Amino acid sequence: MRSCPKCDQQNTDEARFCHGCGAAFPSSASQVSADENEFVRTFIGPSKALLFSLQRGWSWDRADNHYIEKFRRFSNGGRPRFALSWHWPAFLVDPFLWFLYRKMYVYAFVYAVGPVISAYLTGDFTVGIVWRVMAGASANYIYFWHVKEHVKEITAKKTLDNAAQERVLRETGGIQMYVVWVGLTLNVLLLLLLLQVVREGPPGEDPFQSDPSQPAPERKYF
């Protein structure tokens, strides 16, 4: 038996309309889809983020609405598949920090170590831009699978009631605010380092030679 959400009339499980008030029951497929969206929304959390879309441009809005809209591109047709998208925060901010911010620790480690190793092996520090482009093009899809797998794992646990399920979703998902302060601290330190380099000049410059066009003064040693 199924109860009508409007009048509480008891109906058979096969009923498509309430026998009491005539209200239509939602189909099982649409109900499952709505439940999954709520689980995803709970996992992502209510935090706001700097977002960009071609229709609205830049905006400061809820991240869960944005990601649910993006995730539809990867599950269009029922089967998950890759679709090209762009994630500005993962590109503009250090990808390591963004993945850490969203609790994707494996990818955070990869993007912390990968650019360093690549720069060491190639001797080209601009290789970090390639890593940022990779993060910008794949971050939405990676986050889609991160959310999908964790939501499936948590909701499959029959030992959790609704309240416990919601609590675990929020604790496993969401964001880590301390990463914002870590990012700000690293950028301030980088700015101070650049100012120090500008003030002292490039490495190898002779501090005794004020005018590069003039020969250095003779030094006397006693």
Rosetta silent file (secondary structure, phi, psi, omega in degrees, C-alpha in Angstrom):
SEQUENCE: MRSCPKCDQQNTDEARFCHGCGAAFPSSASQVSADENEFVRTFIGPSKALLFSLQRGWSWDRADNHYIEKFRRFSNGGRPRFALSWHWPAFLVDPFLWFLYRKMYVYAFVYAVGPVISAYLTGDFTVGIVWRVMAGASANYIYFWHVKEHVKEITAKKTLDNAAQERVLRETGGIQMYVVWVGLTLNVLLLLLLLQVVREGPPGEDPFQSDPSQPAPERKYF
SCORE:     score description
SCORE:     0.000 S_00000001
   1 L     0.000  145.921  176.517    0.000    0.000    0.000 S_00000001
   2 E  -127.055  138.326 -176.742    1.113    3.552   -0.677 S_00000001
   3 E   -92.833  138.921  178.095   -0.117    6.644    1.136 S_00000001
   4 L   -72.957  128.845 -179.733   -1.143    9.769   -0.757 S_00000001
   5 L   -68.335  -14.743 -178.092    1.106   12.719    0.240 S_00000001
   6 L   -95.086  -45.900 -175.142   -1.873   15.106   -0.063 S_00000001
   7 L  -119.681   -0.297  179.223   -4.788   13.379    1.673 S_00000001
   8 L    66.543   14.681  176.406   -3.146   10.323    3.331 S_00000001
   9 L   -68.073  134.870  177.460   -5.536    7.974    1.513 S_00000001
  10 E   -81.105  132.822 -178.753   -4.182    4.431    1.314 S_00000001
  11 E  -131.910  164.040  176.670   -3.812    3.114   -2.239 S_00000001
  12 L   -69.415  158.338 -178.880   -2.466   -0.005   -3.873 S_00000001
  13 L   -63.630  -26.680 -177.281    1.200   -0.072   -4.843 S_00000001
  14 L   -86.370   -7.239 -175.095    0.272   -0.129   -8.540 S_00000001
  15 L   -64.976  135.369  176.431   -1.988    2.949   -8.318 S_00000001
  16 L   -97.646  -20.265  178.207   -0.974    5.872  -10.498 S_00000001
  17 E  -133.445  148.370  179.350   -3.605    8.222   -9.032 S_00000001
  18 L   -69.267  133.781  179.212   -4.977    8.585   -5.529 S_00000001
  19 L   -74.011  -15.920 -178.683   -8.428    6.970   -5.114 S_00000001
  20 L   -90.088  -53.497 -175.316   -9.352    9.677   -2.604 S_00000001
  21 L  -112.176  -10.332  178.373   -8.324   13.020   -4.131 S_00000001
  22 L    84.675    4.439 -179.601   -7.174   12.019   -7.612 S_00000001
  23 L   -67.157  142.859 -179.828   -3.609   13.369   -7.212 S_00000001
  24 E   -80.065  137.802  175.095   -1.027   11.741   -9.461 S_00000001
  25 L   -85.125  141.228  176.123    1.713    9.702   -7.854 S_00000001
  26 L   -67.546  145.833  178.255    5.268   10.361   -9.095 S_00000001
  27 L   -67.789  155.208 -178.300    6.757    7.559  -11.129 S_00000001
  28 H   -61.718  -35.807 -179.251    9.357    5.413   -9.428 S_00000001
  29 H   -65.718  -44.370 -179.532   12.046    6.549  -11.896 S_00000001
  30 H   -69.196  -32.328  178.217   11.431   10.223  -11.244 S_00000001
  31 H   -67.093  -42.658  178.001   11.312    9.580   -7.497 S_00000001
  32 H   -62.297  -43.196  179.427   14.678    7.810   -7.583 S_00000001
  33 H   -61.752  -41.543  179.022   16.159   10.648   -9.640 S_00000001
  34 H   -65.182  -41.170  178.838   14.835   13.229   -7.174 S_00000001
  35 H   -63.608  -42.719  179.747   16.250   11.267   -4.229 S_00000001
  36 H   -62.090  -40.669  178.178   19.655   10.978   -5.910 S_00000001
  37 H   -63.124  -37.512  178.354   19.743   14.721   -6.521 S_00000001
  38 H   -68.179  -38.926  176.854   19.000   15.339   -2.857 S_00000001
  39 H   -63.471  -44.583  179.079   21.787   12.981   -1.817 S_00000001
  40 H   -62.590  -43.121  179.903   24.190   14.734   -4.199 S_00000001
  41 H   -61.804  -41.567  178.678   23.065   18.138   -2.955 S_00000001
  42 H   -65.578  -40.399 -178.903   23.644   17.076    0.652 S_00000001
  43 H   -66.026  -44.676 -178.765   27.087   15.670   -0.189 S_00000001
  44 H   -66.045  -39.806  178.792   28.259   18.806   -2.033 S_00000001
  45 L    95.883  165.480 -174.880   26.972   21.057    0.733 S_00000001
  46 L   -88.132    6.836 -175.406   25.329   24.486    0.807 S_00000001
  47 L   -64.519  154.847  176.735   28.520   26.504    0.434 S_00000001
  48 E   -98.921  159.497 -178.154   28.797   29.221   -2.207 S_00000001
  49 E  -149.301  162.210  174.894   31.536   29.515   -4.811 S_00000001
  50 E   -79.666  114.755 -172.138   32.763   31.765   -7.599 S_00000001
  51 E  -119.700  157.029  177.976   31.051   30.322  -10.687 S_00000001
  52 E  -138.764  135.723  172.818   31.079   31.020  -14.399 S_00000001
  53 E  -144.712  155.723 -179.007   28.634   30.150  -17.179 S_00000001
  54 L   -67.042  -28.051 -178.678   28.119   31.487  -20.680 S_00000001
  55 L   -78.906  -43.391 -174.036   24.532   32.436  -19.837 S_00000001
  56 L  -105.637  -10.652 -175.884   25.107   34.232  -16.509 S_00000001
  57 E    72.342 -149.047  178.854   28.800   35.084  -16.639 S_00000001
  58 E   -79.478  140.685  179.054   30.596   35.278  -13.281 S_00000001
  59 E  -154.525  158.034  175.006   28.472   34.868  -10.169 S_00000001
  60 E  -109.984  102.040 -169.611   28.716   34.091   -6.458 S_00000001
  61 E  -144.451  175.169  179.164   26.163   31.323   -5.970 S_00000001
  62 E   -63.830  132.977 -177.678   25.464   27.943   -4.393 S_00000001
  63 H   -75.281  -28.603 -176.233   27.882   25.319   -5.644 S_00000001
  64 H   -65.328  -41.915  177.337   25.415   22.413   -5.376 S_00000001
  65 H   -61.385  -41.809 -178.988   23.078   23.845   -8.028 S_00000001
  66 H   -62.656  -47.084 -175.842   26.040   24.496  -10.325 S_00000001
  67 H   -71.940  -36.223  177.296   27.505   20.997  -10.011 S_00000001
  68 H   -61.326  -39.061  176.583   24.171   19.191  -10.375 S_00000001
  69 H   -65.147  -41.483  178.329   23.710   21.055  -13.641 S_00000001
  70 H   -66.546  -39.202 -175.718   27.225   20.091  -14.768 S_00000001
  71 H   -65.085  -26.161  179.123   26.758   16.463  -13.732 S_00000001
  72 H   -61.772  -29.603  179.184   23.776   16.081  -16.067 S_00000001
  73 H   -67.135  -29.274 -177.154   26.196   16.381  -19.004 S_00000001
  74 H   -88.365  -15.886 -179.389   28.098   13.317  -17.802 S_00000001
  75 L  -117.016   17.623  179.059   25.007   11.138  -17.209 S_00000001
  76 L   -67.576  124.390 -177.162   22.978   12.134  -20.261 S_00000001
  77 L    96.769   -1.646  175.568   21.438    9.002  -21.731 S_00000001
  78 L    98.907  -33.825 -178.275   21.635    7.007  -18.495 S_00000001
  79 L  -104.668  129.082  179.502   25.253    5.824  -18.755 S_00000001
  80 L   -60.399  136.352  178.379   28.061    7.983  -17.320 S_00000001
  81 L  -153.441  154.898 -179.133   30.424    9.255  -19.992 S_00000001
  82 L   -73.620  138.747  173.456   33.016   11.977  -20.333 S_00000001
  83 L  -137.746  139.293 -176.462   31.924   15.305  -21.799 S_00000001
  84 L   -66.308  129.042  175.604   34.169   18.298  -22.288 S_00000001
  85 L  -148.064  171.439 -177.640   33.635   21.022  -19.677 S_00000001
  86 L  -130.935  137.288 -178.903   35.727   23.695  -18.023 S_00000001
  87 L  -120.316  102.392 -175.273   36.340   24.387  -14.350 S_00000001
  88 H   -63.693  -46.310 -179.496   37.712   27.890  -13.773 S_00000001
  89 H   -58.120  -39.506  179.809   38.623   27.597  -10.047 S_00000001
  90 H   -67.250  -25.169  178.721   40.700   24.455  -10.665 S_00000001
  91 H   -85.402  -46.042 -175.017   42.552   26.320  -13.433 S_00000001
  92 H   -76.531  -41.255  176.522   43.010   29.734  -11.817 S_00000001
  93 L   -86.068  160.877  176.284   43.706   28.480   -8.299 S_00000001
  94 L   -59.498  123.515 -179.102   46.418   25.907   -7.696 S_00000001
  95 H   -54.156  -36.577  177.454   44.769   22.576   -8.656 S_00000001
  96 H   -55.662  -43.738 -178.908   46.331   20.958   -5.585 S_00000001
  97 H   -68.463  -39.023 -178.088   44.462   23.403   -3.354 S_00000001
  98 H   -67.147  -44.010  178.233   41.137   22.948   -5.146 S_00000001
  99 H   -64.507  -36.887  176.124   41.204   19.143   -4.935 S_00000001
 100 H   -66.791  -38.161  178.742   42.182   19.390   -1.274 S_00000001
 101 H   -59.931  -36.790 -179.728   39.358   21.900   -0.741 S_00000001
 102 L   -97.012   13.836  173.335   36.844   19.339   -2.079 S_00000001
 103 L    65.205   32.179  173.900   38.419   16.440   -0.091 S_00000001
 104 L  -102.037   81.780 -166.761   39.798   14.576   -3.112 S_00000001
 105 H   -69.336  -36.046 -179.636   43.068   13.670   -1.433 S_00000001
 106 H   -63.762  -46.479  179.686   44.503   11.339   -4.084 S_00000001
 107 H   -69.169  -32.876  175.594   44.154   13.961   -6.814 S_00000001
 108 H   -61.242  -42.062  178.203   45.451   16.645   -4.465 S_00000001
 109 H   -64.851  -43.062 -179.604   48.603   14.554   -3.988 S_00000001
 110 H   -60.272  -44.722 -177.120   48.947   13.982   -7.747 S_00000001
 111 H   -80.963  -10.296  172.508   48.668   17.712   -8.514 S_00000001
 112 H   -83.721  -39.009 -175.168   51.036   18.602   -5.669 S_00000001
 113 H   -92.830  -37.736 -174.515   53.809   16.243   -6.801 S_00000001
 114 H   -55.428  -52.480 -179.918   53.192   15.992  -10.562 S_00000001
 115 H   -61.580  -34.566 -179.364   54.087   19.580  -11.570 S_00000001
 116 H   -67.124  -46.521  179.796   57.212   19.507   -9.399 S_00000001
 117 H   -64.616  -41.654  179.793   58.470   16.247  -10.902 S_00000001
 118 H   -62.339  -42.510  179.272   57.625   17.417  -14.429 S_00000001
 119 H   -66.260  -36.906  179.680   59.512   20.687  -13.934 S_00000001
 120 H   -67.358  -42.354 -177.028   62.501   18.822  -12.492 S_00000001
 121 H   -73.322  -34.453 -176.696   62.652   16.305  -15.368 S_00000001
 122 H   -95.497  -20.447 -175.397   62.133   18.851  -18.150 S_00000001
 123 L    71.988   14.356 -178.152   63.877   21.837  -16.606 S_00000001
 124 L  -121.286  110.334 -176.979   60.898   23.939  -17.718 S_00000001
 125 L   -75.599  -14.331  177.725   58.851   25.514  -14.937 S_00000001
 126 L   -73.956   -4.170  177.996   56.128   26.587  -17.388 S_00000001
 127 H   -63.845  -20.125  177.167   55.038   22.937  -17.508 S_00000001
 128 H   -60.552  -27.895  177.824   52.837   23.824  -14.545 S_00000001
 129 H   -65.010  -37.022  178.520   50.509   25.592  -16.988 S_00000001
 130 H   -62.610  -41.814  177.634   49.903   22.264  -18.737 S_00000001
 131 H   -63.812  -36.882  178.433   48.869   20.734  -15.410 S_00000001
 132 H   -66.691  -39.704  177.540   46.469   23.618  -14.790 S_00000001
 133 H   -63.897  -42.431  177.314   44.874   23.123  -18.206 S_00000001
 134 H   -59.450  -42.323  179.409   44.481   19.411  -17.467 S_00000001
 135 H   -66.862  -42.060  179.861   42.800   20.248  -14.160 S_00000001
 136 H   -62.414  -35.440 -177.152   40.507   22.819  -15.736 S_00000001
 137 H   -82.816  -20.429 -173.484   39.333   20.354  -18.399 S_00000001
 138 H  -118.197   -9.170 -172.606   38.824   17.353  -16.110 S_00000001
 139 H   -60.855  -42.652  179.596   37.913   18.704  -12.647 S_00000001
 140 H   -61.201  -43.285 -178.752   34.127   18.611  -13.182 S_00000001
 141 H   -68.846  -41.089  178.149   34.248   15.012  -14.420 S_00000001
 142 H   -63.471  -42.336  179.292   36.577   13.891  -11.630 S_00000001
 143 H   -67.393  -34.795  176.686   34.331   15.536   -9.046 S_00000001
 144 H   -56.860  -47.979 -179.356   31.279   13.900  -10.649 S_00000001
 145 H   -71.384  -34.548  176.792   32.742   10.436  -10.049 S_00000001
 146 H   -59.877  -48.046  179.782   33.957   11.393   -6.577 S_00000001
 147 H   -66.789  -46.368 -175.895   30.433   12.431   -5.568 S_00000001
 148 H   -59.597  -46.732 -176.537   28.734    9.525   -7.370 S_00000001
 149 H   -68.360  -40.580 -179.508   30.876    6.819   -5.782 S_00000001
 150 H   -70.863  -39.817  177.907   30.656    8.199   -2.240 S_00000001
 151 H   -63.180  -43.344  179.408   26.898    8.783   -2.423 S_00000001
 152 H   -62.493  -42.547 -179.137   26.355    5.243   -3.722 S_00000001
 153 H   -65.520  -42.729 -176.340   28.531    3.770   -0.972 S_00000001
 154 H   -72.229  -43.988 -177.537   26.855    5.727    1.843 S_00000001
 155 H   -72.339  -15.809  178.634   23.257    5.244    0.696 S_00000001
 156 L   -80.536  -12.339 -179.897   23.846    1.491    0.261 S_00000001
 157 L   -77.882  109.340 -177.498   24.470    1.076    4.013 S_00000001
 158 L   -73.750  -14.317 -178.294   21.219   -0.322    5.394 S_00000001
 159 L   -79.257   -8.960 -178.105   22.381    0.234    8.985 S_00000001
 160 L   -96.427  128.985  171.895   22.056    4.018    8.635 S_00000001
 161 L   -80.952 -179.119 -174.563   18.753    5.728    9.269 S_00000001
 162 H   -61.362  -41.916 -178.844   17.856    8.939    7.414 S_00000001
 163 H   -66.791  -43.361  179.775   19.440   11.252   10.005 S_00000001
 164 H   -67.248  -38.125  178.373   22.666    9.231   10.185 S_00000001
 165 H   -61.664  -44.535  178.710   22.798    8.982    6.411 S_00000001
 166 H   -64.195  -39.633 -179.941   22.519   12.740    6.037 S_00000001
 167 H   -63.971  -43.624 -179.375   25.201   13.292    8.682 S_00000001
 168 H   -66.674  -38.712  177.650   27.660   10.934    6.979 S_00000001
 169 H   -60.859  -43.450 -179.207   26.999   12.557    3.596 S_00000001
 170 H   -68.596  -38.822 -177.961   27.762   16.008    5.011 S_00000001
 171 H   -71.816  -38.209 -179.034   30.874   14.851    6.856 S_00000001
 172 H   -74.770  -38.206  179.859   32.312   12.918    3.894 S_00000001
 173 L   -93.637 -146.011  179.575   31.501   15.622    1.357 S_00000001
 174 L    75.562 -154.466 -175.525   31.434   19.378    1.683 S_00000001
 175 L  -131.799  170.312  174.738   34.531   21.526    1.801 S_00000001
 176 L  -119.434  103.562 -174.612   37.557   22.232    3.984 S_00000001
 177 L   -64.915  -26.502 -178.112   37.645   25.930    4.817 S_00000001
 178 H   -62.684  -24.398 -179.838   41.186   25.819    6.184 S_00000001
 179 H   -63.682  -32.035  177.614   42.406   25.298    2.607 S_00000001
 180 H   -61.114  -44.011  179.951   41.306   28.862    1.798 S_00000001
 181 H   -70.746  -34.594  175.164   43.635   30.209    4.481 S_00000001
 182 H   -62.094  -44.083  178.981   46.433   27.904    3.349 S_00000001
 183 H   -62.685  -43.827  178.409   46.044   29.258   -0.181 S_00000001
 184 H   -62.909  -40.909  179.443   46.059   32.867    0.984 S_00000001
 185 H   -63.792  -44.393  179.755   49.175   32.240    3.099 S_00000001
 186 H   -63.700  -39.284  179.738   51.034   30.590    0.210 S_00000001
 187 H   -69.701  -35.845  176.380   50.164   33.436   -2.151 S_00000001
 188 H   -65.385  -43.222  178.118   51.300   36.052    0.370 S_00000001
 189 H   -63.279  -39.372  177.629   54.606   34.200    0.831 S_00000001
 190 H   -64.202  -40.764  178.118   55.026   33.985   -2.944 S_00000001
 191 H   -63.850  -42.636  177.997   54.379   37.715   -3.296 S_00000001
 192 H   -63.111  -38.314  178.717   56.951   38.508   -0.583 S_00000001
 193 H   -65.079  -42.269  178.688   59.473   36.258   -2.334 S_00000001
 194 H   -64.742  -40.462  177.660   58.921   38.026   -5.652 S_00000001
 195 H   -63.263  -37.876  178.773   59.313   41.441   -4.000 S_00000001
 196 H   -65.873  -41.119  179.035   62.563   40.264   -2.415 S_00000001
 197 H   -64.863  -42.090  179.274   63.883   39.062   -5.780 S_00000001
 198 H   -63.868  -39.418 -177.907   62.947   42.380   -7.445 S_00000001
 199 H   -70.703  -38.458 -176.655   64.636   44.367   -4.688 S_00000001
 200 H   -88.455  -14.046 -178.534   67.861   42.339   -4.680 S_00000001
 201 L    87.207  169.069 -179.124   68.041   41.899   -8.457 S_00000001
 202 L   -66.738  153.862  178.582   68.538   38.711  -10.434 S_00000001
 203 L   -59.379  143.198  177.670   71.020   36.107   -9.140 S_00000001
 204 L    90.947   -5.588  178.918   74.635   36.635  -10.168 S_00000001
 205 L   -75.622  136.107 -178.432   74.447   40.407  -10.358 S_00000001
 206 L   -77.639  115.315 -178.719   77.520   42.139   -8.866 S_00000001
 207 L   -67.357  -18.344 -179.292   76.338   44.356   -5.993 S_00000001
 208 L   -85.319   -9.274 -177.277   79.516   46.505   -6.337 S_00000001
 209 L  -106.868   97.793 -175.777   78.745   47.376   -9.938 S_00000001
 210 L   -76.651  -35.833 -178.887   76.036   50.026   -9.955 S_00000001
 211 L  -113.438  112.898 -177.900   76.292   50.867  -13.670 S_00000001
 212 L   -59.706  -23.426 -177.984   76.510   47.854  -15.982 S_00000001
 213 L   -79.958  -15.088 -179.054   78.186   49.993  -18.679 S_00000001
 214 L  -102.126  146.764  177.924   81.089   50.893  -16.383 S_00000001
 215 L   -67.728  151.333 -179.631   83.800   48.441  -15.310 S_00000001
 216 L   -66.941  141.042  179.193   83.655   47.244  -11.760 S_00000001
 217 L   -63.673  148.528 -179.521   85.938   49.211   -9.373 S_00000001
 218 L   -69.200  134.064 -179.065   89.192   47.582   -8.442 S_00000001
 219 L  -101.099  138.284 -179.809   89.027   45.804   -5.141 S_00000001
 220 L  -110.720  134.433 -179.021   91.957   45.895   -2.748 S_00000001
 221 L  -117.408  134.769 -178.368   92.628   43.094   -0.366 S_00000001
 222 L  -110.417    0.000    0.000   94.828   43.530    2.691 S_00000001
